[in-house]
Amino acid sequence: METESVQAPDTKKHRRYASVDFLRGSAIFAMIILHTISDTLDVDYYVEQLDSVGIINVIALLVLPFIGGLAGLFLMTSAIGNMIGMRRNLEKGHGASAVMIKQVIGGVLIVIFAMVTESTIGYHAPLGDVFNNLDDLSQINYEKALYRGYEIETLHTIGWAIIINGIVQGIMSQRYDIKTQTGEMIRAYWILSVIVLILTPILWNVFSALIPGYPFDINPVTGQPYYMPYIGKSPWHELVLFAFINPIAAPVEPIFPYLATSFVGSIVGLQITQPKDGFDRSFVAKYFKMGLFFFIVGFIGVVVVMINILNERDLDAMLNQYRILAAHRDWVAERGAAGGWIWQYLTLNGAALLIVMTAIRISEYRGNAENFAKRTTFIRRFGFIALSIYTAQWIYFIAHFIVTSVMGVEPYIRVPWLATWAILLIALTLFHLIMRLWERKGYIGSLEWMISGIANRLVGVKKQTSYSSEDENKKWYEIGRLKVDEVFYNPDWQNFPIEDKKADERRLIKYCVIGGFFVFPFSFIAFSVIRGYEREHGESVGKLKLGSLIGMIMALVWVPLSFIVSLQSLGVTL
């Protein structure tokens, strides 16, 4: 077995956590897939014929809305990354106030860019309309620029969470020493998370009572929901007031309850950056079990809500409610899902915590960060400029136009699965090519470049991914340029201290084999880990390898069959 020479660590290299980069990229990658499918697939056709079409469509009807509701994964991952940055700056000696100011300014910039994105350059904004109406540009709705910025999407939530997390951490850092009192900070964040969940329905009800019709009813003055004030039609005080009310209680992803998700991300960030002396590896198993508990309890609650809707109304109402599982503010009594928000929140964010712990377990926990990073380069790239990719989702509109034009059908018409996969393939190819070319220039012009450049000029605490402005000879556009080679390709990948790698690997293989019978990709992960284990330790794990092979064979059999076999052929009628 080859051994690497031991060298002194390069203290100038940027420390990165491969799992966090992968999770950020995975969240954006999954978002593109789901948004492409939801905006291009002829869903109604398949729903109307669930009995006779392949059973894969039933599975998709159950799985895709759930995955689409995992916006909390992006938020949690963002909070982990921000906590890593805050801790690094605090340990470098930057004052708590300086770190807090840096976070607040960064969060404010993200909120501003989120409002600009949603109102002008985003995929649901006028620029998005351009690429969604290439056959008829007269259909562009320029009026969106006057009200859509008040939509609370994931970027808004991330920005507000960064602001609040920065303030909270700044206050904590003045009371606790982050090097020696991490446990006290973690307990405080858990308490704050519970408080956020308790306050959520209270605040929602308060604002609905204070503002009649808020948030869902249509304002007769503007023609838009009450939570969307209209520039030029709404009084000026509403334009200001709703910028602060909406993050708390408006659709789609308000910070109540999602600030709790961000606090959990901060907790994970504190855990993975613990000093190597006395590092507690057990948190991975503890948080995984916690996430599993939240997921199961929440899922049971969602099922009960679904059954109640079925009994009180009908099957269509139940299916329609589940299809909007991702609409985080629609699971309340006034939307026909009394008491559903807490179960919806727990199951989705429990799943997010499970995913986070799984990625950490496969990467840093087993000292495999560098190898994991190399194998996930394609996915990580989507997360490196996540804000810009989120904004530029109108690229899949171009792919939709290309495919429907080639098919000779009405442009942008909803299409069957095969055409949807073609649209997705073209869109992902375009994204990949653009990113590969753009990274050569340090992503100059991206949202990340803009935010980094502005933030670096305003505060003395620098963002790790951007070039420092210390060199006064740099041109203006080089301030904020992203460090692709130093941060994306060749950073100092962090790992946890390893106690017994051989035993850890065997446990991971066992868990993945078992998990593979429920979620088939784990069978393939298990097989990959087994091959590395046998090469490194020279020991066969025949029974576990057999289990992984059975899981892979089952997946390779049932996935194709699910396209052919229907509920009707199984004697089931909905």
N, C-alpha and C positions, 0 to 999 in steps of 0.2 A: 504494500500500500504506500502511495506517495505521501510524503509529508512536506508541509510548507515551512520554509524558514521563518523563524520568529523575528519580527522586526519591531522596532519601536513604533507605536502608533503615530500617525500623522495628525497632529493636533489641529492643523489648519484645514483638514478635510471636513466637509459638512456631514454631520451625523444625521442619518435618515433611518426610518423604520419602514421596511419593505411592505409589511402587512398594511400599514396605514396608506401608503401610496397605492397599493393594489386595491384596497377597499374604496378609496376615492375614485379610482379609475373604473372599478366595477359598477359603482353606483351610477356614474355617467353613462357607461356602456349599456347597462340594463335599461336606463331611462330612454336612450335612443331607440333601442329595440322595441320597448313597450309603446312609446309614443308613435313610432312608425307603424306598428301593428294596429294600434287603436285608431289612427287617422287614415289608414289605407285599406284595412281588411273589411270586407262586407260582413260585419258581425251579425247583423240582423238576419241575413240569409241563413247562416249556420244556426242561430238561436231558434229560428222558426222550424228548423228541420233537425233538431237535436236527436230525435228518435232514429233517423235514417242515415245521418252522416257518420263518419268515423268517430269512434269514442274519444279520439284525441281532442276533438272539439269540446267535449264535455270537460276533459281534463284542463284544456286551455281556459275554458270559461271559469273554472275554479282557481287555477294557478295564476293566470295573468293579472286579474284584479288585485290579488294578494301581493304579487311582486310589485305591481304599480303603486301599492300603498307604502312601499318601503322608502319613501322620501326621508324618513327618519334616519335611515342608514347613512345617507349623505350628510345629514345634520350632525349625527353622532361622530362620524369620521372627521368632519370639519372641526368639531370641538376637540377631538383628540389631538389633531395637528396643531391647533391653536394653543392648547395646554403645553404641548412639547415645546413650542416656541417661547411661551411665557416663562416656563421653567428654565429654559436655557438662558434667557436674558437675565432672569433673576439671579441665577447661579454665576453669571459673568460679572455680577456686581451692579447691574443697572438697578436704580431705585424702583420701589414698588409703584410710585406715582408715575415715573417715566414709562414703565411697562403698561400701566393702566391707560395712560394717555394714548400710547401707540395702538393698543387694542381698540379703544373707543374710536379713534380717528379711522382706523382700518374698517371697523364695523360701519361707521357713518358713510364712508366712501362706498362700501358694498351696497348699503341701503339706497344711496343715491343712484348708483349704477343699475341696481335692480329696478328702480322706478323708471329710469330711462330705457332700460332694456324692454320692460313690459309695455311701455307706451310707444316706443319708436322702432327699435332695431331687433326685437325678439321675434320668435317664430309665430307668435300670436299677435304681433304688432303690425303696423303698416308695412314695414320692410318684409315681414313674413308673408303678408298678403301679396306682395309683388311676386314672390316665388310660388305662391299658391294660386296665382291667377295669370300665369304667363300667357295663356290663351286669350285673356280678356282683362287688360290692366285697368279697365274702367270699374272693376269690382273692388278695387282697393279701398278700404275703409280708413281714410285719414283721420277721422274723428276719434279713433281709438287713442290717438296721442293726447287727447284732452281729458281722458278719464281712466284708461287702463293701468296707469302707473300705480293706482291704489289697490290693485290685485295683490293679495299676499301669497306669493309663490315661494318656492324653496329658497331662492336667493335673498328675498326679503327676510325670511326667518333666520337664515344663516347670519345675515348682517346684524339683526337685532340681538341674536344670541351672542355674537362676538362682543357687542357693546356691553351687554349685561354680564357676561362671563368675565370680561375685562375688569369691570367695576368690582364684581364680587371677589375675583382673585386679587385685585389690588388691595381691597380692604383686608382680606385674609392674610395677605403677605405682610401687612403692617402689624398683624397680631401674632402670626405664626412664622417660624423659620421653616421655609420650604425644604431645607436640607435635612432637618431633624424632626419635623412635626407634620410630615405628610399625612399620617393617620388622622390627625385632628382635622385637616382640610378635607379629607375624604368623607369623614363622618358629617361634616358640615354640608357638603354637597348632597349627600343622601337625604339629609333633613330638608334641605331646600327643594329637592326633587319631589318629596312627598307634599310639601307645602304648595308647590305649583299645581299638583294634581287636585288637591283639596280646593284651591282657589278657582280652578278652571270653570266649573259650572256656575259658581257664584258670580264671577266677572261676566260671563256670557249673559246671564240673566239680568245683571245690573244694567249693562249697556242696551239690551233689548228693551228694558223697562224705561230707561231714560230717553231712548231714541225710538219712538214708535215706528215699527216696520223694519228696524235694523236687525239683521243685515240683509235678509233675503228679499223682502218686498220691493216692488218697483217704485221708485220715486217718480211721481207724475211730472215733476218739474224737469227732470233730466232724462227720463226714459231708461235709466239704468238702476240697478239695485241701490238701496240706500247707502251701502258702504262704499259706493263709487261716486264721490263728488265729481262734478263736471266743470272744468275750467270754462268760464264764460257764462255758465248757467247757475252754478251754485254760489252762495255767498262766500266771501273770502275766508271767513272764520271756519267754515266747514272744510275748505281746502287745507287749512293748517291743522284743525282738530282731528280730522280723520286720518291724517298721516301718523298720528300717535294712537288713536283708538283701534284702527284696523289691525295692527300687529297683535293686539290682545284678543280680539273677538271676531274678526272677519274670516270668511272663507279665503283661501283654501287650506292654508297651513299656519294657523295662528301660533304665537309663541306660548300661549296657554292652550294645550298642555305641552307643546313641543320644547319649551324651555327645559322641562325635566329631562328630555332626551339629550339636550345639549349638556346639562349638568352631569349626566351619566358618562357622556363622552369625556368631560373634564376629569372625571374619576378614573376612567381607563387611562387617560393621558398621564395622570399622576402615578398610577400603578406601574406602567411600563417604563417610566423614567426614574424609577427608584434607584438610589445609589447601589452599586454592585455589592457592597458589603451589606449583608443582611437582606438581600433581595428576596421578596416573597413570591415564589412561582405559583403558589397555591391559588392565587386570585383568579387564574385562568379557569380552573375547574369550578371554583365557587361562582363566578359570574356566568359561566356556561349553564350551570344548573339553575341559576336565578333566571336567566333568559328563557330556559326551557319551561320553567314554572310559569312565568308571565305569558309565554306563548300558549301553553295548554289552557290555562285559566281563561285567557282572553278569547281563545278560539271557541271554547265551550260557551262562553257568553255570547259570542257572535252567532253561534248556531241557535241558541235559545231565542235570540232576537229574530233571526230568520224564520224560525218555526212560528213565533207569534205573528209575524207579518203574513205568513202563509195562512194561518188560521183566521186572522181578522180580515184579510183581503183575498189574495189569490197567488198562484204560482208566478205570474208575470211580475207582480209587485215585489215578490221576494227576490226574483232574479235581477230586477232592475236595481233594487237596493244593494245587492251584493256587487253588481257591476260598478257601483260608485264607491267601493270600499276605500279607494284612495282619496275620496273627497272628505277630508278629515273633519269638516265642520257640519257634514250632512247627517251625522249619526246622532241626532237629537229628536226629541218628541215632536217639535214643530216641523220636522222633515219626515216624520213617520217611523222613526226608529228610537222610541223612548228608551233612555238609559243605555243606548248602544255605544256612545262615544268612549266610555272607559274600557269596554271590552275590545273595541276596535283598536284603541290605543295600545292596550297591553299586548294583544296578539301580534300586532305589526312591529312594535318596538322591542318586544321580547325576541321576535325573530331577528331583528337587526342586531341585538346584543349577541345572539347565537352566532350570527355570521361573523361579527367582529372577533369573538373569541376563537372561532374556528380558524380564521386567517392568522391570528397571532400564534395559535397552537402549531400551525403548520410551518410558520416562518421563524420568528425570533425565539420561540420557546425551545426549539430543538437545535438552535445554532445554525439555522439554514437560510438566513436572511439573504445572503448574496446570491445563492443558487436560486432561491425563490424569486428574487428580483429579476434575474436574467430570464427565467422562464415566463415571467408575467410582463415583460417589456411592452408588448402590444397593448395590454389592458391598462397598464400604468400610464401610458402616454395620454390616454383620454382624461386622466385625472390631473395631469401636470398643468393643463390650462382648462380646468373644469368649468370655470365661469364663462370662458369664451365659447367652449363647446356647447354649454347649456344655451347660450344666446343664439348660436348659429345652427340651431336645429332645423331651420328652414332649408338646410341642405337636403333633407329627405323629401321636401316638397319638389325639389328639382328632379330627384330620382323618380318620384311618383309621376311627374309630367313625362319623363323620358319613357317609362314603361308603358303608360297608357297610350302614348303616341305611337309606340312600336306596335302595340296590340290593335291599333286602329279603332279604339273605343273613345267615348267621351273623355276629354282630359280630366284627370283627378277623380274619376269615378271610383267608387270602392270596388275592390277586386278580390278574387279568390286567393287561397293560400299560396299557390305557386307564384303568382304575380307579386304577392306581398313579400315573399322571400327574395324575389328578384330586386324589388325596390330596396329592401334592407341591405342586400349585398352591394348594390351600387352606392347607396348612401354611406355605408361603412368604408367602402373603398375610397370614396371622395374624402371623407374625414381623414383617413389614414394618409393619403397622398398629401393633403394640405398640411397636416401636422408635420410630416417628414420634411417637407420643403421649408415650412415656417420655422422649424427648430434651428435651422442653419443660421437664421438671423436673430436667434434668441427671443423669438415670439414678439418682436417689436410690433406694436399696434394692437396687441391683445388687451383684454380687460385687465389681466394680471399685470401686464407691463404698465398700463395707465395707473392702476391702484398703487403698485410698488413705487413708481416714479413720484407720484404725488406724496405718498406717505413718507418716503425717504427724504423728501425736501422739507416736510413739516416736523418730523421728529428725529431724534438722534438714535433710536433703536431700529436697526436695519432688518429688513425682511431677508430671510436666508436665501430664497430662490432668486433674488435680484442682485445685480451688480451694485457695489457701494458707490456712493457719490463722493467719496473722499478725494478722488482724482479730479481736480478742478478742470483739467484739460479735456475731459470727456465731453462729447457733443450732447446736446440736450436729449436726443432720442436714445442715447445709451444709458441714461439714468432710468433704472427699472427693467433693463434688459435681463431676461432670465438666464440663469447659469445652467444651461442644459447639460453640459458635460460633467461639471462638478457636482450637480445636485441630482440629475436624472440618471446618468450612466455610471458615474464613478464616485459616489459619495462613500462615506464610512458607514457601511450597513451595520446597524446595531443588533446585538443578540443578547439573550438572557444568560446568566451564568448557568452552566449545565451541571447537574448533579450525577445523573446516571443515564447517559445517552442511550445505551442499549435497552434499558428497561423502558425509557420514555418512548423509544421507537416501537417497541412491541405493543405498548398500550395504545399508541396512535393507530397502528395497523389494526388492532382488535376493534377499536371504536369505529374506524372507517369501514371495516368489513361489515360490522353490524349496521351502521348507518346506510351502507350501500343497498340494503334490502328495502329501505324506505325512500332514500333519495339517491338514485342510481349513480350520479357522478362520484360519490364517495367510493364506490367499488373501483373506479379507475384510479382515484387518488391512492387507495390502499395498494393496488398493484404496483404503482410507481414507487411508493415508499418501500414496499417489499423488495423490489429489485435493488434499490440502494442499500437496504439493510443487509441483504445477502452478500453484496459485493464488499461492504465495509467490515462486516463481522464474520464472514465466512460460515454462516450458520443458516441452515434451511428452516423455513417456517411453512412447512407443507400444508398443514390444515388451514392456516390463515390464507395462504396463496390460493388454495382450492375455494375457500369462501369468496375471495375477491373475484376469481374466475367465474364462479356461479353467478355472482351479482352482475358481472359484465355481460355474460351470456343471456341472462334474463332480460337485461336492458336491450340488448341487440335483437332479442326476439319480440318482446312486447311493444317496443316503440313502433316498428313497422306494422305489427298487427293492429295497433290502435288506430292506424289510418284506414284499415280495411273493415274491422269488426265494428258494428254499430250496436246501440242499445236495443234496437228492434231485433237484431239477429240473436241477441241474448235473451229475448223474451221480456224486455223491460220497456214500458211505455210511460212517458211523462204526461 
